Amino acid sequence: MLTRGIKTTLTLAIILLMATATDVFSQRGRGMDRRGGMEQVCPNIPNLTEEQQQQITDLRTAHLREMQSLRDQIDVNRAQYRALMRGDRADMAAINANIDERSEIRNQMEKKQAEHHQAIRNVLTEEQRVWFDAVPRGFARPGARPGPGMRQAAPYGGRGGRGAGVMRNRPGFRRGF
């Protein structure tokens, strides 16, 4: 009788531990599956010189600084949006202005990304440009498919795959905003 109770308790503990571990590993934060260094910016571009690598690294560092500044602005904008939406009396003019401001910041981010891409292309030779344009960002070679641990196209327009802890379209599920 005592052995049966211990086995039941142990089985329940193992199931609980496995469920918790699955939920933790399914949560992917920003940048958790990205590689750093030259592989991310210029994966396996043939014949990069030391000078080209240094130029690309400098361009990337400056770009990341600019993008972080814009991401911080979006974070502040989102906080203001939440405050406007939760107020007793919603000021639709202020809400719409806030949305327009966030759209403008995202527009700036996309333009900066295109500018950065062209700046890297300008550092490369013609052969290297062809390679750079052919390789999707984050993959090792042209035509490569995502493997385990690599980010894949998100279903339903999301930022990543659905994890085990995600409960979309269920009663009581509240979307965080």
N, C-alpha and C positions, 0 to 999 in steps of 0.2 A: 504494500500500500504506500509506504513512504517512498519507495523507489519510483513508483508510478508518478507521484507528485513532483519529484525532482526532475524526472524526464520531461514532464509537461512544462515545467517552469523553464528548464534549459532550452527546450525547443522554442518556446515563445520568446525567450531572450535572444536566441540566434535569429529568429525571423525579424524581430524588432531591429536588431543591429544591421541586418542586411537591408531592410527598408530604409533606414536612416542613411546608410552609406550610399545607396543608390540615389537618394534625393540630393545628397551633398555633391556627388560627382556630376549630377545632371545640371547643376547650376553653373553656368559659364559666365564669368564677368567679362568686362570690356578688355579685349586684347589677350585673354587667357590662352588662346590657341594660336597666337602669332609667334613667328620666329623673329629674332632680332638680327641686327647686323646687315651686312651686304646681301645676304640671301633674300631678305624681305624686299629690298628695293631693287636689286639687280640680280635675280637668281641665275647663276651660272652663265653670265654673259661672257663670251669667249674673249680672251686676250685683253682684259682690262689692265691698264698700266697702274702703277702705284699712284701716279698723279691723278688719273681718272678716279680711282677709288677715293682718294682724299677729297677731290672736288665733290663727288657724289655724297660723301659723308657730311661735308660742310653744308651742302644744299639741304640734305635731309634733316640735319640738326636745326637749321634755321626754319625749315618748313614745320617741323614738329612743334617748335616754340610758338609759331604763329597759330597753328591749329589748336594748340592747348589753350591759348588766349581766347580764341573764338568758342571753344567748347565751354570754357568758364563763363563766357557771356551768355551762352544758351542755358547753362545751369541757373544763372541768376534770373534769366527771363522766365524759365519754367517755375521758379519759386514765386515770382511776381504773379504769374498766371494763376497758380494755385490759390494765392491770396485773393486775387480778384474774383475767382470763381466761387470761393467759399464765403465771400462777404454777404452781409444781410441783404443788401440791395446791389444787384449786379449792374455795373456800369458798362453797357455793351460797347460804347465808344472806346473805353479804356481796354476792354478785352480784345476788341478787334485791332487796336493799335499794337497791343502786345503780340498778337499773332503775326501781324505784319512785320514787326521788328524781328521776331524769331525767323521768319521766312527770309528776311534780308541777310541775317547772319548766316543761315544755311547757304544762301546764294553766294555770299563771300567765300565760304568754305569750299564750295564746288569750284569757284573760279581760282582760288589759291591752289587747289589740287591739280587743276589743268595746267596752271602756270608752272608748278613744280615738275610735273611730268615733262613738259616741254623743256625746262631747264636741264633736266637729266639727259634728255635726248640730244641737246646741243653739245653735251660733253662727249658723246659717243661718236665713233666712226660710223660710216654708212652700214657696214656689215653688222656692227653691234646694235645699231638702231633697228634693223630688221629683226634681230633676235629679241630685243627689248619689247618691240611692238607685238611680236608673236606670242610671247609668254604671258598668260594671265597672271595677275599679281598673286603671289603666294604659292605658285606651283614651281616645280623644279625644271620643267622643260616644256617646249611647245606640245600641245595635245595631251598633256598629262591629266589624269583624273584625280580628284581628291581621294586620298587614302585615309586610313584610320587616324583620327586626331586632327584632320584638316577640316577647315570650315567648308561646309557645302551650302548650296543654295537653300535659303530658308523657305519652308513651305508657308503658304498663306501670307507672304510679304513680311514675315517677322525677321528678327535679327539672328536667328539660329534655329536649330532643330528643337523639337519639343522634348523637354526633359520629363523624367518620371514624376516630378513634383508639380508639374503644370496642370491645372484643372480648368481648362478653357470650356466655356459653354456649359458649365455645371451650376446648379442652383447654389447660391451663396458665394460664387466666385466674384471677387471684386477686382477690377483692373486697377493696378497702381498707375498713377499718372504723374 
